Amino acid sequence: MAHAALETFLVLNGHELAASVDDAQRATLALASGDLSREQLAAWVERHVIPLAR
């Protein structure tokens, strides 16, 4: 659910993730389990976000 919410937020704001679904799900699950901090997730998103192709 978190991955879907992230993708939706990004698309609504003109961006998308340049990462596989598996990688994105691993990142959100790591956040949920406490293995990744919010700051670390934000940094991961910054490294993997690109503008939507139009």
N, CA, C and O of each residue as an XYZ file, in Angstrom:
216
protein
N       0.816     -1.186      0.000
C       0.000      0.000      0.000
C       0.868      1.260      0.000
O       0.563      2.221     -0.707
N       1.938      1.262      0.783
C       2.807      2.443      0.852
C       3.449      2.734     -0.496
O       3.569      3.892     -0.896
N       3.857      1.687     -1.191
C       4.471      1.874     -2.506
C       3.470      2.495     -3.465
O       3.812      3.416     -4.207
N       2.239      2.003     -3.460
C       1.199      2.547     -4.340
C       0.921      4.012     -4.012
O       0.746      4.828     -4.917
N       0.879      4.347     -2.735
C       0.639      5.736     -2.328
C       1.790      6.630     -2.789
O       1.559      7.741     -3.266
N       3.013      6.157     -2.651
C       4.177      6.925     -3.096
C       4.118      7.163     -4.596
O       4.303      8.290     -5.056
N       3.863      6.110     -5.360
C       3.776      6.236     -6.820
C       2.668      7.208     -7.216
O       2.863      8.035     -8.107
N       1.510      7.117     -6.569
C       0.392      8.004     -6.880
C       0.761      9.453     -6.593
O       0.508     10.330     -7.418
N       1.352      9.711     -5.442
C       1.781     11.057     -5.077
C       2.743     11.611     -6.120
O       2.594     12.749     -6.564
N       3.728     10.810     -6.509
C       4.715     11.279     -7.479
C       4.071     11.580     -8.827
O       4.348     12.621     -9.422
N       3.215     10.685     -9.317
C       2.566     10.886    -10.615
C       1.696     12.135    -10.595
O       1.705     12.913    -11.549
N       0.949     12.331     -9.521
C       0.106     13.527     -9.418
C       0.926     14.807     -9.420
O       0.412     15.885     -9.719
N       2.206     14.680     -9.084
C       3.100     15.835     -9.048
C       4.112     15.830    -10.192
O       5.128     16.524    -10.137
N       3.823     15.033    -11.242
C       4.633     15.067    -12.455
C       5.930     14.294    -12.420
O       6.848     14.586    -13.185
N       6.021     13.299    -11.531
C       7.252     12.500    -11.419
C       6.917     11.011    -11.333
O       5.759     10.623    -11.176
N       7.948     10.200    -11.438
C       7.810      8.752    -11.248
C       9.110      8.194    -10.717
O      10.149      8.853    -10.760
N       9.044      6.971    -10.215
C      10.241      6.312     -9.719
C      10.960      5.603    -10.854
O      10.338      4.918    -11.666
N      12.254      5.770    -10.905
C      13.096      5.031    -11.837
C      13.738      3.896    -11.049
O      14.958      3.827    -10.900
N      12.887      3.015    -10.552
C      13.326      1.856     -9.767
C      12.337      0.730    -10.029
O      11.175      0.974    -10.356
N      12.797     -0.480     -9.886
C      11.896     -1.608    -10.087
C      10.849     -1.649     -8.975
O      11.057     -1.091     -7.897
N       9.745     -2.301     -9.238
C       8.705     -2.471     -8.223
C       9.289     -3.191     -7.013
O       8.987     -2.836     -5.873
N      10.117     -4.194     -7.254
C      10.727     -4.936     -6.141
C      11.588     -4.022     -5.274
O      11.525     -4.094     -4.047
N      12.392     -3.164     -5.901
C      13.240     -2.251     -5.130
C      12.401     -1.261     -4.329
O      12.704     -0.991     -3.167
N      11.357     -0.723     -4.937
C      10.490      0.232     -4.242
C       9.765     -0.438     -3.079
O       9.633      0.147     -2.004
N       9.301     -1.657     -3.295
C       8.629     -2.369     -2.210
C       9.594     -2.706     -1.083
O       9.229     -2.631      0.091
N      10.818     -3.076     -1.429
C      11.822     -3.340     -0.395
C      12.082     -2.095      0.445
O      12.213     -2.180      1.666
N      12.155     -0.951     -0.205
C      12.413      0.300      0.515
C      11.256      0.635      1.453
O      11.485      1.001      2.606
N      10.019      0.515      0.977
C       8.884      0.850      1.837
C       8.714     -0.170      2.955
O       8.318      0.197      4.061
N       9.001     -1.434      2.694
C       8.929     -2.442      3.751
C      10.027     -2.232      4.792
O       9.814     -2.460      5.983
N      11.197     -1.797      4.337
C      12.284     -1.499      5.275
C      11.898     -0.332      6.187
O      12.228     -0.332      7.373
N      11.202      0.658      5.634
C      10.716      1.761      6.454
C       9.708      1.247      7.479
O       9.786      1.589      8.659
N       8.776      0.437      7.031
C       7.731     -0.081      7.924
C       8.314     -0.937      9.049
O       7.797     -0.928     10.166
N       9.373     -1.664      8.762
C       9.973     -2.545      9.777
C      10.954     -1.819     10.690
O      11.437     -2.390     11.668
N      11.244     -0.571     10.376
C      12.191      0.181     11.188
C      13.639      0.029     10.755
O      14.540      0.565     11.400
N      13.870     -0.702      9.662
C      15.234     -0.882      9.171
C      15.724      0.308      8.356
O      16.911      0.407      8.044
N      14.812      1.207      8.013
C      15.129      2.391      7.227
C      14.429      3.571      7.883
O      13.247      3.483      8.217
N      15.143      4.670      8.070
C      14.528      5.860      8.664
C      13.781      6.655      7.586
O      13.949      6.418      6.389
N      12.963      7.592      8.036
C      12.259      8.460      7.081
C      13.265      9.244      6.246
O      13.067      9.438      5.047
N      14.326      9.686      6.873
C      15.352     10.442      6.151
C      16.030      9.579      5.093
O      16.314     10.040      3.988
N      16.285      8.322      5.447
C      16.897      7.407      4.483
C      15.947      7.114      3.324
O      16.377      7.019      2.175
N      14.662      6.972      3.623
C      13.692      6.755      2.537
C      13.626      7.994      1.652
O      13.593      7.872      0.427
N      13.607      9.169      2.242
C      13.572     10.406      1.456
C      14.789     10.488      0.532
O      14.663     10.880     -0.628
N      15.949     10.124      1.039
C      17.162     10.133      0.217
C      17.057      9.104     -0.903
O      17.477      9.372     -2.029
N      16.501      7.930     -0.609
C      16.315      6.895     -1.628
C      15.383      7.404     -2.723
O      15.660      7.226     -3.909
N      14.287      8.034     -2.330
C      13.339      8.572     -3.313
C      14.025      9.639     -4.165
O      13.879      9.638     -5.387
N      14.763     10.535     -3.543
C      15.465     11.582     -4.298
C      16.402     10.992     -5.346
O      16.539     11.540     -6.440
N      17.046      9.877     -5.013
C      17.970      9.235     -5.963
C      17.237      8.536     -7.101
O      17.818      8.309     -8.163
N      15.950      8.188     -6.890
C      15.235      7.383     -7.877
C      14.063      8.093     -8.550
O      13.341      7.465     -9.325
N      13.854      9.368     -8.282
C      12.716     10.066     -8.878
C      13.154     10.788    -10.150
O      14.228     11.387    -10.212
N      12.287     10.712    -11.163
C      12.527     11.393    -12.438
C      11.232     12.058    -12.892
O      10.145     11.645    -12.488
N      11.346     13.083    -13.729
C      10.125     13.699    -14.271
C       9.394     12.700    -15.171
O      10.017     11.870    -15.832
N       8.067     12.794    -15.182
C       7.266     11.949    -16.071
C       7.586     12.285    -17.525
O       7.726     13.454    -17.884
N       7.697     11.273    -18.338
C       7.864     11.478    -19.779
C       6.516     11.932    -20.348
O       5.477     11.337    -20.062
N       6.551     12.962    -21.134
C       5.293     13.475    -21.713
C       5.264     13.320    -23.201
O       4.284     13.699    -23.842
